[in-house]
Amino acid sequence: MTSTTTTASPEIATNSKTRVLFASLVGTTIEFFDFYIYATAAVLIFPHLFFPASSGSAAVLQSLATFAIAFIARPIGAALFGHLGDRIGRKATLVAALLTMGVSTVCIGLLPSYAQIGIVAPLLLALCRLGQGLGLGGEWSGAVLLATENAPEGKRAWYGMFPQLGAPIGFILATGSFLLLGVLMSDQAFMQWGWRIPFVASAILVIVGLYIRLKLHETPAFQKVLDKQKEVNIPFKEVITKHFPKLVLGTIAAICTFVVFYLTTVFALNWGTTKLGYSRGEFLELQLIATLCFAAFIPLSAIFAEKFGRKLTSISICALAAVFGLFFSDMLASGNTFVVFLFLCTGLSIMGLTYGPIGTVLSELFPTSVRYTGSALTFNLAGIFGASFAPLIATKLAEAYGLQAVGYYLSAAAILSLIAFLLIRETKDQDVNNQI
């Protein structure tokens, strides 16, 4: 008589598909809602309330400079939260990043103005903006990894698309809230206190996001790292010393995404309301409707990335963005509302195409043990070069050389990203979640 002993292997707790996708989507929706209400207020509100001592154009430039602070802070947040994400796990880090972002946004809504406390007001605004940047630096990458590291093989680009959908949803909520407030109250009331409502109300979204994320398990890919005790002591150092070429290529590849978006939204909003004669409400309405194109083309890009590969899809989109830059000036400065609307729809459609697969592309560049840090750094460094000063640079170019120069700026950024994608390896058919 023989006996056998069976040792049961420990089961890895798994997350439901619905919870994973919703948790990754809700977090990025919150972060981009917070970010976009700041971007809108930086053009429409803050020059008057926090920089009234300066002339009209100078006040706008100073306000846009505080907008840029968050992008400079994002790589710091990427290194900080990336370290935590690659050392202790994705779940706890995502909760901490969301809290940092949420608290900073609510505080902006409670800040006294320059008329009340003088120079301290813009300093506090800059500090809160710094907090937003730190939180976003860790939030985006964690949300993407939550989706892609829970995805079945062959569907990583599709799962990685869901966090990206948070961008247009957050933009719609942010723009819609400003439009609604503009309808419900007078301009005077809106400027005095109404603008604060979206910032303070974001606390509700943060609570919902925290509730969902606290119920998640660790991702299967990173759980393997923990089980094998393969955590890297200093993920930032590992990325810099062993994966630096990937970091550089990933950063350049993502620049086009940022430039397209912030020229089509922040710069276009400022130009449309100051140079083209549109009211705040009129231009925001056009942008709000055009954002539906942004949302529609994100899942389409994920389908392309799964079918044709990340590399070919991204190269084709960058080429399309470069061509769009050549028509930038003629469309935006046409004086025809339909053509301006078509300009916004085209720009945001291209944004959806480039934005959909970028999270999957950047996350698949790095092994699991340093993936949080690596993908966060590439995305947020691209934010510095492609977004932080994009509205400022575009405004200076337009004033000095005309709108055509802004279009060339967009085309140059697209070509630069295209070259980076040519040098990045294809990862469509690789089992990247088993690369520790």
PAFIRO-127876 format. One record per residue (C-alpha): x, y, z; residue in one letter. Coordinates in nm, 4 decimals, m for minus. Layout:
X; Y; Z; A
...
END
This chain:
0.0000; 0.0000; 0.0000; M
0.1421; 0.3385; m0.0970; T
0.0527; 0.6781; 0.0321; S
0.0948; 1.0124; m0.1344; T
0.1294; 1.3498; 0.0265; T
0.0040; 1.6507; m0.1608; T
0.1215; 1.9936; m0.0648; T
m0.1195; 2.2610; m0.1736; A
0.0422; 2.5670; m0.3189; S
m0.0778; 2.8901; m0.1700; P
m0.3469; 3.0569; m0.3733; E
m0.2828; 3.4041; m0.4992; I
m0.5744; 3.6326; m0.4293; A
m0.7154; 3.7644; m0.7548; T
m0.9107; 4.0756; m0.8361; N
m1.2299; 4.0664; m1.0343; S
m1.2077; 4.2105; m1.3845; K
m1.4790; 4.4669; m1.3124; T
m1.3164; 4.5902; m0.9920; R
m0.9729; 4.6201; m1.1545; V
m1.0960; 4.8168; m1.4533; L
m1.3219; 5.0400; m1.2467; F
m1.0522; 5.1071; m0.9858; A
m0.7990; 5.2016; m1.2528; S
m1.0554; 5.4195; m1.4315; L
m1.1942; 5.6002; m1.1268; V
m0.8502; 5.6978; m0.9997; G
m0.7355; 5.8558; m1.3237; T
m1.0755; 6.0233; m1.3644; T
m1.0256; 6.1899; m1.0266; I
m0.6668; 6.2913; m1.0949; E
m0.7462; 6.4400; m1.4339; F
m1.0575; 6.6127; m1.3042; F
m0.8372; 6.7763; m1.0404; D
m0.5715; 6.8621; m1.2951; F
m0.8083; 7.0061; m1.5544; Y
m1.0019; 7.2275; m1.3174; I
m0.6658; 7.3794; m1.2299; Y
m0.5740; 7.4177; m1.5980; A
m0.9047; 7.5919; m1.6714; T
m0.8812; 7.8147; m1.3631; A
m0.5189; 7.9006; m1.4485; A
m0.6450; 8.0663; m1.7659; V
m0.9770; 8.2102; m1.6514; L
m0.9584; 8.2746; m1.2748; I
m0.6147; 8.2766; m1.1170; F
m0.4653; 8.5682; m1.3169; P
m0.7310; 8.7945; m1.1608; H
m0.7369; 8.6544; m0.8054; L
m0.3759; 8.5602; m0.7397; F
m0.1751; 8.7860; m0.9760; F
m0.3750; 9.1120; m0.9978; P
m0.0671; 9.3318; m0.9582; A
0.0535; 9.2352; m1.3053; S
m0.0791; 9.3413; m1.6456; S
m0.3287; 9.1175; m1.8252; G
m0.0853; 8.9115; m2.0357; S
0.1802; 8.9028; m1.7613; A
m0.0755; 8.7765; m1.5094; A
m0.1757; 8.4948; m1.7461; V
0.1882; 8.3992; m1.7975; L
0.2492; 8.3954; m1.4203; Q
m0.0604; 8.1831; m1.3697; S
0.0536; 7.9399; m1.6421; L
0.3915; 7.9246; m1.4658; A
0.2198; 7.7820; m1.1562; T
0.0479; 7.5383; m1.3926; F
0.3962; 7.4230; m1.4962; A
0.5063; 7.3576; m1.1359; I
0.3086; 7.0344; m1.1170; A
0.4863; 6.8927; m1.4200; F
0.8219; 6.9670; m1.2633; I
0.7045; 6.7960; m0.9427; A
0.5734; 6.4901; m1.1247; R
0.9124; 6.3165; m1.1768; P
0.9811; 6.3685; m0.8046; I
0.6451; 6.2086; m0.7294; G
0.7279; 5.9340; m0.9792; A
1.0533; 5.8549; m0.7985; A
0.8899; 5.8711; m0.4537; L
0.5752; 5.6715; m0.5261; F
0.7596; 5.4524; m0.7742; G
0.9964; 5.3506; m0.4941; H
0.7007; 5.2607; m0.2733; L
0.5180; 5.0850; m0.5564; G
0.8200; 4.8691; m0.6414; D
0.9057; 4.8015; m0.2776; R
0.5783; 4.7509; m0.0895; I
0.3238; 4.7104; m0.3678; G
0.0882; 4.8797; m0.6090; R
m0.2225; 4.8915; m0.3876; K
m0.0891; 5.0878; m0.0883; A
0.0992; 5.3270; m0.3155; T
m0.2086; 5.4017; m0.5236; L
m0.4011; 5.4938; m0.2091; V
m0.1221; 5.7286; m0.0903; A
m0.0908; 5.8974; m0.4313; A
m0.4645; 5.9572; m0.4564; L
m0.4739; 6.1111; m0.1086; L
m0.1849; 6.3453; m0.1912; T
m0.3566; 6.4611; m0.5080; M
m0.6989; 6.4982; m0.3460; G
m0.5909; 6.6936; m0.0387; V
m0.3893; 6.9370; m0.2506; S
m0.6869; 7.0034; m0.4781; T
m0.9303; 7.0665; m0.1932; V
m0.6812; 7.3088; m0.0345; C
m0.6684; 7.5122; m0.3575; I
m1.0435; 7.5612; m0.3300; G
m1.0005; 7.6999; 0.0221; L
m0.7134; 7.9418; m0.0466; L
m0.7572; 8.3147; 0.0290; P
m0.6913; 8.5486; m0.2625; S
m0.4149; 8.8058; m0.3192; Y
m0.6507; 9.0808; m0.2017; A
m0.6839; 8.9058; 0.1355; Q
m0.3287; 8.7959; 0.2210; I
m0.1085; 8.9500; m0.0482; G
0.1952; 8.7716; m0.1884; I
0.1373; 8.4695; 0.0387; V
m0.1651; 8.3741; m0.1743; A
0.0240; 8.2875; m0.4952; P
0.2935; 8.1166; m0.2868; L
0.0334; 7.8902; m0.1263; L
m0.1189; 7.8291; m0.4684; L
0.2210; 7.7171; m0.5964; A
0.2635; 7.4885; m0.2927; L
m0.0725; 7.3210; m0.3511; C
0.0104; 7.2843; m0.7178; R
0.3324; 7.1134; m0.6127; L
0.1263; 6.8650; m0.4104; G
m0.0957; 6.7970; m0.7107; Q
0.2104; 6.7214; m0.9191; G
0.3612; 6.4867; m0.6606; L
0.0373; 6.2907; m0.6354; G
m0.0151; 6.2676; m1.0098; L
0.3452; 6.1576; m1.0512; G
0.2637; 5.8365; m0.8684; G
m0.1045; 5.7953; m0.9548; E
m0.1022; 5.7474; m1.3304; W
0.1625; 5.4756; m1.3450; S
0.0050; 5.2798; m1.0605; G
m0.3356; 5.2876; m1.2291; A
m0.1860; 5.1609; m1.5555; V
m0.0012; 4.8799; m1.3773; L
m0.3138; 4.7867; m1.1849; L
m0.4817; 4.7278; m1.5204; A
m0.1998; 4.5744; m1.7260; T
m0.0609; 4.3488; m1.4515; E
m0.4076; 4.2006; m1.3997; N
m0.4691; 4.1603; m1.7743; A
m0.4746; 3.8218; m1.9492; P
m0.2181; 3.7722; m2.2252; E
m0.3261; 3.9309; m2.5501; G
m0.5340; 4.1972; m2.3776; K
m0.2773; 4.4170; m2.2053; R
m0.3306; 4.7102; m2.4418; A
m0.7074; 4.6798; m2.3987; W
m0.6852; 4.6717; m2.0176; Y
m0.4207; 4.9471; m2.0228; G
m0.6647; 5.1653; m2.2138; M
m0.9124; 5.1896; m1.9240; F
m0.7006; 5.4196; m1.7031; P
m0.6547; 5.6420; m2.0083; Q
m1.0312; 5.6832; m2.0403; L
m1.0164; 5.8712; m1.7105; G
m0.8582; 6.1646; m1.8950; A
m1.1535; 6.2559; m2.1199; P
m1.4038; 6.1714; m1.8460; I
m1.2170; 6.3956; m1.6025; G
m1.1962; 6.6682; m1.8664; F
m1.5699; 6.6463; m1.9358; I
m1.6501; 6.6653; m1.5646; L
m1.4126; 6.9583; m1.5111; A
m1.5262; 7.1587; m1.8132; T
m1.8894; 7.0695; m1.7504; G
m1.8705; 7.1899; m1.3920; S
m1.7352; 7.5299; m1.4986; F
m1.9994; 7.5592; m1.7680; L
m2.2775; 7.4671; m1.5241; L
m2.1572; 7.7185; m1.2679; L
m2.1442; 7.9832; m1.5386; G
m2.5116; 7.9197; m1.6105; V
m2.6248; 7.9053; m1.2474; L
m2.4496; 8.2176; m1.1188; M
m2.3370; 8.5593; m1.2297; S
m1.9823; 8.6256; m1.3489; D
m1.9168; 8.8248; m1.0331; Q
m2.0283; 8.5441; m0.8025; A
m1.8337; 8.2908; m1.0065; F
m1.5141; 8.4947; m0.9819; M
m1.5598; 8.5610; m0.6111; Q
m1.6413; 8.2120; m0.4843; W
m1.8127; 7.9919; m0.7452; G
m1.4853; 7.8702; m0.8975; W
m1.3998; 7.7090; m0.5627; R
m1.6861; 7.4584; m0.5785; I
m1.5233; 7.2056; m0.8196; P
m1.2023; 7.2039; m0.6149; F
m1.3771; 7.1379; m0.2838; V
m1.6299; 6.8953; m0.4357; A
m1.3456; 6.6779; m0.5641; S
m1.3248; 6.5411; m0.2082; A
m1.6355; 6.3336; m0.2844; I
m1.4646; 6.1697; m0.5810; L
m1.1529; 6.0992; m0.3744; V
m1.3581; 5.9202; m0.1074; I
m1.5208; 5.7010; m0.3723; V
m1.1820; 5.6211; m0.5248; G
m1.0298; 5.5298; m0.1888; L
m1.3231; 5.3021; m0.1032; Y
m1.2779; 5.1044; m0.4246; I
m0.9002; 5.0801; m0.4091; R
m0.8864; 4.9672; m0.0468; L
m1.0787; 4.6552; m0.1506; K
m0.8202; 4.5479; m0.4089; L
m0.5588; 4.2737; m0.3815; H
m0.1993; 4.3115; m0.4986; E
m0.1457; 4.2547; m0.8724; T
m0.0448; 3.8945; m0.9637; P
0.2708; 4.0133; m1.1428; A
0.4062; 4.2051; m0.8440; F
0.2941; 3.9337; m0.6013; Q
0.5408; 3.7043; m0.7784; K
0.8157; 3.9578; m0.7055; V
0.7174; 3.9600; m0.3377; L
0.6948; 3.5803; m0.3184; D
1.0399; 3.5383; m0.4705; K
1.1775; 3.8266; m0.2623; Q
1.3049; 3.9966; m0.5752; K
1.2257; 4.3522; m0.4663; E
1.4903; 4.6016; m0.5735; V
1.6431; 4.8029; m0.2889; N
1.6572; 5.1336; m0.4783; I
1.4336; 5.1122; m0.7884; P
1.5306; 5.4617; m0.9061; F
1.8991; 5.3673; m0.9118; K
1.8193; 5.0425; m1.0923; E
1.6268; 5.2269; m1.3646; V
1.9007; 5.4862; m1.4130; I
2.1912; 5.2417; m1.4174; T
2.0403; 4.9419; m1.6006; K
1.7498; 5.0774; m1.8046; H
1.8587; 5.4303; m1.8948; F
1.8191; 5.3919; m2.2757; P
1.4611; 5.2731; m2.2219; K
1.3975; 5.5690; m1.9926; L
1.5199; 5.8146; m2.2558; V
1.3319; 5.6549; m2.5446; L
1.0106; 5.6241; m2.3430; G
1.0293; 5.9875; m2.2389; T
1.0786; 6.1118; m2.5962; I
0.8064; 5.8791; m2.7267; A
0.5479; 6.0276; m2.4894; A
0.6274; 6.3943; m2.5667; I
0.3906; 6.4086; m2.8644; C
0.0994; 6.3001; m2.6436; T
0.1466; 6.5952; m2.4091; F
0.2121; 6.8597; m2.6731; V
m0.0966; 6.7664; m2.8775; V
m0.3232; 6.7777; m2.5762; F
m0.2093; 7.0964; m2.4074; Y
m0.1955; 7.2940; m2.7296; L
m0.5469; 7.1808; m2.8188; T
m0.6879; 7.2562; m2.4740; T
m0.5024; 7.5057; m2.2517; V
m0.3334; 7.7091; m2.5269; F
m0.6378; 7.7024; m2.7555; A
m0.8664; 7.8100; m2.4685; L
m0.6437; 8.1065; m2.3873; N
m0.6029; 8.2038; m2.7538; W
m0.9711; 8.1606; m2.8324; G
m1.0906; 8.3745; m2.5412; T
m0.8283; 8.6491; m2.5741; T
m0.7530; 8.6728; m2.9490; K
m1.0492; 8.5206; m3.1329; L
m1.3303; 8.6891; m2.9428; G
m1.4972; 8.3818; m2.7958; Y
m1.6511; 8.4042; m2.4508; S
m1.5401; 8.1607; m2.1843; R
m1.8643; 7.9648; m2.2101; G
m1.8632; 7.9486; m2.5904; E
m1.5141; 7.8037; m2.6181; F
m1.5591; 7.5640; m2.3267; L
m1.8727; 7.4289; m2.4937; E
m1.6786; 7.3610; m2.8129; L
m1.4026; 7.1873; m2.6164; Q
m1.6503; 6.9851; m2.4145; L
m1.8196; 6.8411; m2.7233; I
m1.4845; 6.7801; m2.8949; A
m1.3680; 6.5821; m2.5918; T
m1.6134; 6.3099; m2.6944; L
m1.3788; 6.2481; m2.9893; C
m1.0931; 6.2138; m2.7405; F
m1.2871; 5.9479; m2.5493; A
m1.4020; 5.7633; m2.8633; A
m1.0550; 5.7230; m3.0133; F
m0.8867; 5.5845; m2.6988; I
m1.0455; 5.2362; m2.7241; P
m0.9949; 5.2417; m3.1008; L
m0.6218; 5.2940; m3.0519; S
m0.6112; 5.0006; m2.8085; A
m0.7715; 4.7759; m3.0717; I
m0.5075; 4.8883; m3.3229; F
m0.2285; 4.8258; m3.0698; A
m0.3496; 4.4709; m3.0037; E
m0.3948; 4.3932; m3.3741; K
m0.0984; 4.5677; m3.5385; F
0.1376; 4.6074; m3.2430; G
0.2250; 4.9000; m3.0178; R
0.5117; 5.0189; m3.2362; K
0.3434; 5.0450; m3.5785; L
0.0307; 5.1971; m3.4240; T
0.2243; 5.4664; m3.2377; S
0.4462; 5.5526; m3.5364; I
0.1412; 5.6005; m3.7583; S
m0.0280; 5.8249; m3.5018; I
0.2812; 6.0442; m3.4612; C
0.2935; 6.0898; m3.8396; A
m0.0726; 6.1968; m3.8325; L
0.0019; 6.4476; m3.5523; A
0.2901; 6.5949; m3.7544; A
0.0574; 6.6552; m4.0496; V
m0.2033; 6.8123; m3.8196; F
0.0586; 7.0638; m3.7043; G
0.0851; 7.1968; m4.0595; L
m0.2841; 7.2917; m4.0547; F
m0.2874; 7.4159; m3.6941; F
m0.2764; 7.7863; m3.7744; S
m0.5217; 7.7872; m4.0659; D
m0.7848; 7.5994; m3.8680; M
m0.7607; 7.7752; m3.5292; L
m0.7340; 8.1283; m3.6741; A
m0.9977; 8.0752; m3.9432; S
m1.2610; 8.2913; m3.7726; G
m1.5173; 8.0249; m3.8602; N
m1.6707; 7.8517; m3.5576; T
m1.7258; 7.5266; m3.7483; F
m1.3607; 7.5143; m3.8571; V
m1.2447; 7.5933; m3.5023; V
m1.4683; 7.3131; m3.3762; F
m1.3223; 7.0814; m3.6422; L
m0.9749; 7.1850; m3.5239; F
m1.0615; 7.0841; m3.1667; L
m1.2191; 6.7552; m3.2773; C
m0.9180; 6.6673; m3.4929; T
m0.6625; 6.7541; m3.2255; G
m0.8449; 6.5649; m2.9513; L
m0.9062; 6.2644; m3.1793; S
m0.5311; 6.2452; m3.2419; I
m0.4801; 6.2836; m2.8677; M
m0.7075; 5.9840; m2.8075; G
m0.5134; 5.7765; m3.0593; L
m0.1729; 5.8578; m2.9112; T
m0.2894; 5.8437; m2.5492; Y
m0.4680; 5.5076; m2.5595; G
m0.1623; 5.2791; m2.5984; P
0.1051; 5.4981; m2.4352; I
0.0496; 5.3555; m2.0864; G
0.0890; 5.0001; m2.2129; T
0.3957; 5.0936; m2.4189; V
0.5769; 5.2570; m2.1268; L
0.4893; 4.9874; m1.8736; S
0.6055; 4.7071; m2.1048; E
0.9503; 4.8638; m2.1425; L
1.0524; 4.7658; m1.7874; F
1.0649; 4.4418; m1.5827; P
0.8084; 4.4005; m1.3043; T
1.0538; 4.4754; m1.0208; S
1.1113; 4.8346; m1.1403; V
0.8082; 4.8838; m1.3637; R
0.6310; 5.1334; m1.1362; Y
0.9361; 5.3585; m1.1149; T
1.0374; 5.3204; m1.4780; G
0.6979; 5.3861; m1.6351; S
0.6219; 5.6708; m1.3925; A
0.9517; 5.8442; m1.4661; L
0.9189; 5.8171; m1.8440; T
0.5631; 5.9502; m1.8467; F
0.6295; 6.2343; m1.6056; N
0.9599; 6.3406; m1.7568; L
0.7727; 6.3611; m2.0861; A
0.5257; 6.5832; m1.9016; G
0.8050; 6.8302; m1.8260; I
0.9331; 6.8448; m2.1829; F
0.5986; 6.8103; m2.3576; G
0.3434; 6.9807; m2.1339; A
0.4730; 7.1900; m1.8458; S
0.5805; 7.4825; m2.0591; F
0.3867; 7.3972; m2.3758; A
0.1178; 7.6653; m2.3226; P
0.3874; 7.9205; m2.2337; L
0.6085; 7.8304; m2.5297; I
0.3112; 7.8305; m2.7670; A
0.1929; 8.1693; m2.6395; T
0.5406; 8.3201; m2.6872; K
0.5744; 8.1661; m3.0353; L
0.2318; 8.2889; m3.1412; A
0.2957; 8.6424; m3.0202; E
0.6395; 8.6600; m3.1796; A
0.5974; 8.4622; m3.5023; Y
0.2264; 8.3908; m3.5397; G
0.0141; 8.0794; m3.4964; L
0.1964; 7.9013; m3.7769; Q
0.5003; 7.8691; m3.5501; A
0.2859; 7.6893; m3.2924; V
0.1868; 7.4360; m3.5580; G
0.5526; 7.3773; m3.6460; Y
0.6233; 7.3277; m3.2760; Y
0.3586; 7.0528; m3.2675; L
0.4946; 6.8886; m3.5842; S
0.8498; 6.8894; m3.4475; A
0.7368; 6.7213; m3.1244; A
0.5469; 6.4556; m3.3225; A
0.8484; 6.3766; m3.5426; I
1.0730; 6.3522; m3.2367; L
0.8355; 6.0968; m3.0780; S
0.8094; 5.9078; m3.4074; L
1.1874; 5.8596; m3.4125; I
1.1788; 5.7263; m3.0547; A
0.9082; 5.4742; m3.1435; F
1.1219; 5.3521; m3.4335; L
1.3921; 5.2612; m3.1793; L
1.1620; 5.1001; m2.9192; I
1.1202; 4.7217; m2.9349; R
0.7810; 4.5667; m3.0036; E
0.6324; 4.4008; m2.6919; T
0.2923; 4.2867; m2.8214; K
0.3713; 3.9134; m2.8082; D
0.6086; 3.9108; m2.5107; Q
0.5083; 3.7787; m2.1669; D
0.6290; 4.0923; m1.9896; V
0.4476; 4.0184; m1.6605; N
0.6822; 3.7245; m1.5999; N
0.9929; 3.9376; m1.6497; Q
1.1044; 4.0038; m1.2921; I
END
